[in-house]
Amino acid sequence: MKAWTDYPFTWLGDTAGKEAQIREIKVISYDDDKYCRIEVCGREDEIKSGYIYQSEGRFGEVPIITQEQLKLLVGK
């Protein structure tokens, strides 16, 4: 599932706690609680679903991905 995040990835050179660039990501799976496995810049990582957005933008500016959308990924 295509989505976006502005979550800081230190392994990409971002600084934890500082504003990071907005990146397109692929949501691979959802743990049916709050964490998602994602692919960003060709590498997999795990972040909280609240940092995953339906469109390009920042937290509070664009809607986060919904539980209904994430439920489609459970078990994948």
MOPAC internal coordinates of N, CA, C and O (Angstrom, degrees):
PM7 1SCF
backbone

  N    0.0000 0     0.00 0     0.00 0    0    0    0
  C    1.4406 1     0.00 0     0.00 0    1    0    0
  C    1.5333 1   108.38 1     0.00 0    2    1    0
  O    1.2310 1   120.34 1   -53.28 1    3    2    1
  N    1.3035 1   116.95 1   126.72 1    3    2    1
  C    1.4576 1   122.60 1   179.42 1    5    3    2
  C    1.5304 1   110.02 1   -77.73 1    6    5    3
  O    1.2310 1   120.83 1   -43.65 1    7    6    5
  N    1.3340 1   116.02 1   136.35 1    7    6    5
  C    1.4674 1   121.50 1   179.62 1    9    7    6
  C    1.5263 1   108.12 1  -157.33 1   10    9    7
  O    1.2310 1   120.51 1     7.48 1   11   10    9
  N    1.3397 1   116.62 1  -172.52 1   11   10    9
  C    1.4650 1   122.18 1  -179.42 1   13   11   10
  C    1.5210 1   109.65 1  -138.17 1   14   13   11
  O    1.2310 1   121.22 1   -22.38 1   15   14   13
  N    1.3307 1   115.28 1   157.62 1   15   14   13
  C    1.4584 1   120.95 1   176.25 1   17   15   14
  C    1.5242 1   109.65 1  -149.70 1   18   17   15
  O    1.2310 1   121.46 1   -24.80 1   19   18   17
  N    1.3261 1   114.81 1   155.20 1   19   18   17
  C    1.4647 1   120.61 1   170.76 1   21   19   18
  C    1.5289 1   108.98 1  -119.67 1   22   21   19
  O    1.2310 1   121.31 1  -157.08 1   23   22   21
  N    1.3263 1   115.09 1    22.92 1   23   22   21
  C    1.4563 1   121.80 1   178.17 1   25   23   22
  C    1.5326 1   109.54 1   -66.37 1   26   25   23
  O    1.2310 1   119.63 1   -43.68 1   27   26   25
  N    1.3405 1   118.30 1   136.32 1   27   26   25
  C    1.4698 1   119.99 1   179.12 1   29   27   26
  C    1.5333 1   112.08 1   -80.06 1   30   29   27
  O    1.2310 1   120.75 1   -56.17 1   31   30   29
  N    1.3100 1   116.17 1   123.83 1   31   30   29
  C    1.4601 1   122.92 1   176.30 1   33   31   30
  C    1.5199 1   107.61 1  -106.51 1   34   33   31
  O    1.2310 1   120.47 1   -70.54 1   35   34   33
  N    1.3310 1   116.71 1   109.46 1   35   34   33
  C    1.4667 1   119.88 1  -177.65 1   37   35   34
  C    1.5263 1   111.41 1   -63.01 1   38   37   35
  O    1.2310 1   120.18 1   148.35 1   39   38   37
  N    1.3225 1   117.27 1   -31.65 1   39   38   37
  C    1.4615 1   120.66 1  -179.88 1   41   39   38
  C    1.5322 1   112.29 1   -70.49 1   42   41   39
  O    1.2310 1   120.47 1   169.53 1   43   42   41
  N    1.3569 1   116.71 1   -10.47 1   43   42   41
  C    1.4697 1   121.20 1   173.35 1   45   43   42
  C    1.5285 1   111.48 1  -101.49 1   46   45   43
  O    1.2310 1   120.90 1  -175.35 1   47   46   45
  N    1.3370 1   115.88 1     4.65 1   47   46   45
  C    1.4484 1   119.83 1   178.72 1   49   47   46
  C    1.5161 1   114.86 1    97.77 1   50   49   47
  O    1.2310 1   119.95 1  -179.82 1   51   50   49
  N    1.3463 1   117.70 1     0.18 1   51   50   49
  C    1.4646 1   121.15 1   177.12 1   53   51   50
  C    1.5226 1   109.46 1   -73.26 1   54   53   51
  O    1.2310 1   120.88 1   -23.76 1   55   54   53
  N    1.3196 1   115.92 1   156.24 1   55   54   53
  C    1.4560 1   121.97 1   176.87 1   57   55   54
  C    1.5215 1   108.57 1  -101.69 1   58   57   55
  O    1.2310 1   120.26 1   -54.09 1   59   58   57
  N    1.3306 1   117.10 1   125.91 1   59   58   57
  C    1.4656 1   121.80 1   179.23 1   61   59   58
  C    1.5264 1   109.26 1   -56.81 1   62   61   59
  O    1.2310 1   120.58 1   -45.61 1   63   62   61
  N    1.3274 1   116.50 1   134.39 1   63   62   61
  C    1.4522 1   121.48 1   178.36 1   65   63   62
  C    1.5209 1   114.44 1    85.20 1   66   65   63
  O    1.2310 1   120.19 1   173.93 1   67   66   65
  N    1.3243 1   117.25 1    -6.07 1   67   66   65
  C    1.4693 1   122.20 1   178.78 1   69   67   66
  C    1.5258 1   109.29 1  -108.25 1   70   69   67
  O    1.2310 1   120.73 1   -23.89 1   71   70   69
  N    1.3252 1   116.22 1   156.11 1   71   70   69
  C    1.4622 1   120.85 1   179.29 1   73   71   70
  C    1.5235 1   110.26 1   -62.91 1   74   73   71
  O    1.2310 1   120.98 1   -50.02 1   75   74   73
  N    1.3281 1   115.73 1   129.98 1   75   74   73
  C    1.4638 1   122.12 1   179.25 1   77   75   74
  C    1.5227 1   108.92 1  -107.24 1   78   77   75
  O    1.2310 1   120.85 1   -14.94 1   79   78   77
  N    1.3125 1   115.98 1   165.06 1   79   78   77
  C    1.4548 1   119.46 1   177.42 1   81   79   78
  C    1.5236 1   110.39 1   -70.06 1   82   81   79
  O    1.2310 1   120.80 1   -22.39 1   83   82   81
  N    1.3113 1   116.07 1   157.61 1   83   82   81
  C    1.4614 1   121.67 1   177.40 1   85   83   82
  C    1.5278 1   107.03 1   -82.30 1   86   85   83
  O    1.2310 1   120.93 1   -51.94 1   87   86   85
  N    1.3324 1   115.83 1   128.06 1   87   86   85
  C    1.4580 1   120.64 1  -178.15 1   89   87   86
  C    1.5266 1   110.80 1  -125.06 1   90   89   87
  O    1.2310 1   121.26 1   -36.45 1   91   90   89
  N    1.3241 1   115.20 1   143.55 1   91   90   89
  C    1.4600 1   120.34 1   171.94 1   93   91   90
  C    1.5193 1   107.02 1   -77.45 1   94   93   91
  O    1.2310 1   120.71 1   -42.11 1   95   94   93
  N    1.3365 1   116.26 1   137.89 1   95   94   93
  C    1.4580 1   121.18 1  -179.78 1   97   95   94
  C    1.5309 1   109.81 1  -132.74 1   98   97   95
  O    1.2310 1   121.35 1   -12.90 1   99   98   97
  N    1.3100 1   115.02 1   167.10 1   99   98   97
  C    1.4609 1   121.82 1   171.82 1  101   99   98
  C    1.5251 1   106.47 1  -115.81 1  102  101   99
  O    1.2310 1   120.33 1   -58.03 1  103  102  101
  N    1.3234 1   116.97 1   121.97 1  103  102  101
  C    1.4621 1   121.31 1   176.65 1  105  103  102
  C    1.5226 1   106.80 1   -84.75 1  106  105  103
  O    1.2310 1   120.91 1   -60.15 1  107  106  105
  N    1.3220 1   115.87 1   119.85 1  107  106  105
  C    1.4674 1   122.03 1  -174.62 1  109  107  106
  C    1.5256 1   111.48 1   -93.46 1  110  109  107
  O    1.2310 1   120.54 1   135.24 1  111  110  109
  N    1.3314 1   116.58 1   -44.76 1  111  110  109
  C    1.4649 1   119.61 1  -177.65 1  113  111  110
  C    1.5207 1   110.16 1  -155.07 1  114  113  111
  O    1.2310 1   121.73 1   -14.66 1  115  114  113
  N    1.3188 1   114.30 1   165.34 1  115  114  113
  C    1.4602 1   123.20 1  -178.66 1  117  115  114
  C    1.5190 1   107.56 1  -134.50 1  118  117  115
  O    1.2310 1   120.06 1   -43.37 1  119  118  117
  N    1.3399 1   117.48 1   136.63 1  119  118  117
  C    1.4670 1   120.70 1  -176.51 1  121  119  118
  C    1.5314 1   113.72 1   -85.92 1  122  121  119
  O    1.2310 1   120.34 1  -171.47 1  123  122  121
  N    1.3228 1   116.96 1     8.53 1  123  122  121
  C    1.4722 1   123.48 1   179.73 1  125  123  122
  C    1.5286 1   111.77 1    66.10 1  126  125  123
  O    1.2310 1   120.73 1  -158.72 1  127  126  125
  N    1.3314 1   116.22 1    21.28 1  127  126  125
  C    1.4615 1   121.59 1   176.20 1  129  127  126
  C    1.5185 1   108.73 1  -133.39 1  130  129  127
  O    1.2310 1   119.83 1    98.88 1  131  130  129
  N    1.3450 1   117.94 1   -81.12 1  131  130  129
  C    1.4647 1   119.32 1   178.75 1  133  131  130
  C    1.5200 1   114.99 1  -149.38 1  134  133  131
  O    1.2310 1   119.34 1   176.39 1  135  134  133
  N    1.3119 1   118.87 1    -3.61 1  135  134  133
  C    1.4667 1   120.71 1  -177.14 1  137  135  134
  C    1.5268 1   112.33 1  -108.96 1  138  137  135
  O    1.2310 1   121.59 1   -36.19 1  139  138  137
  N    1.3291 1   114.56 1   143.81 1  139  138  137
  C    1.4586 1   121.56 1   177.56 1  141  139  138
  C    1.5168 1   109.79 1  -124.09 1  142  141  139
  O    1.2310 1   121.45 1   -38.71 1  143  142  141
  N    1.3221 1   114.83 1   141.29 1  143  142  141
  C    1.4585 1   121.78 1   170.85 1  145  143  142
  C    1.5130 1   105.19 1   -88.09 1  146  145  143
  O    1.2310 1   120.43 1   -50.93 1  147  146  145
  N    1.3264 1   116.79 1   129.07 1  147  146  145
  C    1.4560 1   121.04 1  -177.12 1  149  147  146
  C    1.5163 1   110.65 1  -129.99 1  150  149  147
  O    1.2310 1   121.39 1   -16.31 1  151  150  149
  N    1.3308 1   114.95 1   163.69 1  151  150  149
  C    1.4582 1   121.12 1   170.16 1  153  151  150
  C    1.5179 1   106.88 1  -117.88 1  154  153  151
  O    1.2310 1   120.94 1   -52.77 1  155  154  153
  N    1.3224 1   115.81 1   127.23 1  155  154  153
  C    1.4588 1   121.96 1   178.76 1  157  155  154
  C    1.5235 1   108.02 1  -137.51 1  158  157  155
  O    1.2310 1   120.55 1   -51.52 1  159  158  157
  N    1.3089 1   116.55 1   128.48 1  159  158  157
  C    1.4762 1   121.88 1   179.81 1  161  159  158
  C    1.5279 1   111.89 1    53.15 1  162  161  159
  O    1.2310 1   120.37 1  -141.54 1  163  162  161
  N    1.3362 1   116.90 1    38.46 1  163  162  161
  C    1.4576 1   121.72 1   176.42 1  165  163  162
  C    1.5154 1   115.60 1    78.81 1  166  165  163
  O    1.2310 1   120.20 1  -171.39 1  167  166  165
  N    1.3309 1   117.23 1     8.61 1  167  166  165
  C    1.4683 1   120.86 1  -177.72 1  169  167  166
  C    1.5246 1   109.53 1  -130.78 1  170  169  167
  O    1.2310 1   120.29 1   -33.63 1  171  170  169
  N    1.3237 1   117.05 1   146.37 1  171  170  169
  C    1.4713 1   121.30 1   179.41 1  173  171  170
  C    1.5237 1   110.97 1   -90.45 1  174  173  171
  O    1.2310 1   121.44 1   -31.99 1  175  174  173
  N    1.3275 1   114.84 1   148.01 1  175  174  173
  C    1.4590 1   122.59 1   177.30 1  177  175  174
  C    1.5212 1   107.01 1  -155.17 1  178  177  175
  O    1.2310 1   120.64 1    -2.60 1  179  178  177
  N    1.3219 1   116.38 1   177.40 1  179  178  177
  C    1.4645 1   121.61 1   179.52 1  181  179  178
  C    1.5269 1   108.48 1  -131.04 1  182  181  179
  O    1.2310 1   120.53 1   -48.68 1  183  182  181
  N    1.3543 1   116.59 1   131.32 1  183  182  181
  C    1.4600 1   121.63 1   177.63 1  185  183  182
  C    1.5243 1   109.47 1  -139.31 1  186  185  183
  O    1.2310 1   120.73 1   -16.05 1  187  186  185
  N    1.3291 1   116.21 1   163.95 1  187  186  185
  C    1.4607 1   121.45 1   176.49 1  189  187  186
  C    1.5228 1   109.54 1   -70.63 1  190  189  187
  O    1.2310 1   120.76 1   -36.40 1  191  190  189
  N    1.3147 1   116.15 1   143.60 1  191  190  189
  C    1.4633 1   121.28 1  -177.27 1  193  191  190
  C    1.5243 1   112.69 1   -61.64 1  194  193  191
  O    1.2310 1   119.32 1   155.25 1  195  194  193
  N    1.3250 1   118.90 1   -24.75 1  195  194  193
  C    1.4619 1   121.85 1   179.28 1  197  195  194
  C    1.5142 1   113.92 1   -65.47 1  198  197  195
  O    1.2310 1   120.26 1   166.50 1  199  198  197
  N    1.3355 1   117.11 1   -13.50 1  199  198  197
  C    1.4663 1   121.95 1   177.55 1  201  199  198
  C    1.5324 1   112.06 1   -96.80 1  202  201  199
  O    1.2310 1   120.47 1  -172.78 1  203  202  201
  N    1.3328 1   116.70 1     7.22 1  203  202  201
  C    1.4619 1   121.08 1  -177.21 1  205  203  202
  C    1.5260 1   108.60 1  -110.67 1  206  205  203
  O    1.2310 1   121.11 1   -53.30 1  207  206  205
  N    1.3389 1   115.48 1   126.70 1  207  206  205
  C    1.4598 1   121.61 1  -173.30 1  209  207  206
  C    1.5295 1   112.34 1  -114.34 1  210  209  207
  O    1.2310 1   121.59 1   -28.06 1  211  210  209
  N    1.3350 1   114.57 1   151.94 1  211  210  209
  C    1.4636 1   121.30 1  -179.31 1  213  211  210
  C    1.5233 1   113.08 1   -73.58 1  214  213  211
  O    1.2310 1   120.31 1   155.21 1  215  214  213
  N    1.3207 1   117.02 1   -24.79 1  215  214  213
  C    1.4587 1   121.14 1   179.34 1  217  215  214
  C    1.5226 1   109.00 1  -141.15 1  218  217  215
  O    1.2310 1   121.02 1    -9.59 1  219  218  217
  N    1.3130 1   115.65 1   170.41 1  219  218  217
  C    1.4573 1   120.99 1  -177.24 1  221  219  218
  C    1.5257 1   110.10 1   -68.32 1  222  221  219
  O    1.2310 1   120.38 1   -57.20 1  223  222  221
  N    1.3101 1   116.88 1   122.80 1  223  222  221
  C    1.4574 1   121.68 1  -179.77 1  225  223  222
  C    1.5160 1   110.84 1   164.69 1  226  225  223
  O    1.2310 1   121.37 1     9.88 1  227  226  225
  N    1.3260 1   114.98 1  -170.12 1  227  226  225
  C    1.4544 1   121.65 1  -177.53 1  229  227  226
  C    1.5220 1   111.40 1  -112.40 1  230  229  227
  O    1.2310 1   121.49 1   -16.20 1  231  230  229
  N    1.3392 1   114.75 1   163.80 1  231  230  229
  C    1.4607 1   121.42 1   178.34 1  233  231  230
  C    1.5296 1   109.51 1   -53.43 1  234  233  231
  O    1.2310 1   120.79 1   -48.65 1  235  234  233
  N    1.3177 1   116.09 1   131.35 1  235  234  233
  C    1.4561 1   121.65 1  -179.87 1  237  235  234
  C    1.5193 1   114.04 1    88.65 1  238  237  235
  O    1.2310 1   120.45 1   162.90 1  239  238  237
  N    1.3277 1   116.74 1   -17.10 1  239  238  237
  C    1.4639 1   121.32 1   179.10 1  241  239  238
  C    1.5211 1   111.65 1   -97.61 1  242  241  239
  O    1.2310 1   120.65 1   147.71 1  243  242  241
  N    1.3298 1   116.35 1   -32.29 1  243  242  241
  C    1.4634 1   122.24 1  -178.37 1  245  243  242
  C    1.5302 1   108.30 1  -130.76 1  246  245  243
  O    1.2310 1   119.92 1   -24.50 1  247  246  245
  N    1.3410 1   117.76 1   155.50 1  247  246  245
  C    1.4688 1   119.22 1  -179.28 1  249  247  246
  C    1.5285 1   113.24 1   -70.24 1  250  249  247
  O    1.2310 1   121.55 1   -37.97 1  251  250  249
  N    1.3352 1   114.64 1   142.03 1  251  250  249
  C    1.4675 1   118.84 1   174.59 1  253  251  250
  C    1.5200 1   108.52 1   -75.01 1  254  253  251
  O    1.2310 1   120.93 1   -17.04 1  255  254  253
  N    1.3041 1   115.82 1   162.96 1  255  254  253
  C    1.4557 1   121.46 1   177.26 1  257  255  254
  C    1.5353 1   107.99 1   -64.82 1  258  257  255
  O    1.2310 1   120.10 1   -38.06 1  259  258  257
  N    1.3117 1   117.41 1   141.94 1  259  258  257
  C    1.4642 1   120.74 1  -174.67 1  261  259  258
  C    1.5245 1   111.86 1   -89.18 1  262  261  259
  O    1.2310 1   121.02 1   -20.39 1  263  262  261
  N    1.3095 1   115.66 1   159.61 1  263  262  261
  C    1.4656 1   121.20 1   175.83 1  265  263  262
  C    1.5226 1   110.24 1   -60.93 1  266  265  263
  O    1.2310 1   120.02 1   144.21 1  267  266  265
  N    1.3264 1   117.56 1   -35.79 1  267  266  265
  C    1.4741 1   121.37 1   179.75 1  269  267  266
  C    1.5283 1   110.03 1   -63.99 1  270  269  267
  O    1.2310 1   120.25 1   138.45 1  271  270  269
  N    1.3337 1   117.12 1   -41.55 1  271  270  269
  C    1.4590 1   120.16 1   177.79 1  273  271  270
  C    1.5258 1   110.44 1   -65.41 1  274  273  271
  O    1.2310 1   120.26 1   137.49 1  275  274  273
  N    1.3177 1   117.11 1   -42.51 1  275  274  273
  C    1.4580 1   121.51 1  -178.24 1  277  275  274
  C    1.5339 1   112.15 1   -67.81 1  278  277  275
  O    1.2310 1   120.47 1   145.33 1  279  278  277
  N    1.3192 1   116.70 1   -34.67 1  279  278  277
  C    1.4742 1   120.06 1  -179.61 1  281  279  278
  C    1.5180 1   111.62 1   -58.82 1  282  281  279
  O    1.2310 1   120.11 1   154.29 1  283  282  281
  N    1.3394 1   117.40 1   -25.71 1  283  282  281
  C    1.4583 1   121.03 1   177.58 1  285  283  282
  C    1.5290 1   111.85 1   -65.44 1  286  285  283
  O    1.2310 1   120.48 1   160.92 1  287  286  285
  N    1.3367 1   116.69 1   -19.08 1  287  286  285
  C    1.4578 1   121.87 1  -177.82 1  289  287  286
  C    1.5144 1   114.00 1   -96.97 1  290  289  287
  O    1.2310 1   119.53 1   170.54 1  291  290  289
  N    1.3230 1   118.51 1    -9.46 1  291  290  289
  C    1.4605 1   121.68 1  -176.68 1  293  291  290
  C    1.5295 1   109.19 1   -59.66 1  294  293  291
  O    1.2310 1   121.91 1   -49.13 1  295  294  293
  N    1.3295 1   113.95 1   130.87 1  295  294  293
  C    1.4670 1   119.73 1   179.19 1  297  295  294
  C    1.5087 1   114.12 1    87.46 1  298  297  295
  O    1.2310 1   120.08 1   177.71 1  299  298  297
  N    1.3284 1   117.44 1    -2.29 1  299  298  297
  C    1.4742 1   119.60 1   179.49 1  301  299  298
  C    1.4932 1   109.94 1   -91.99 1  302  301  299
  O    1.2310 1   120.10 1   180.00 1  303  302  301

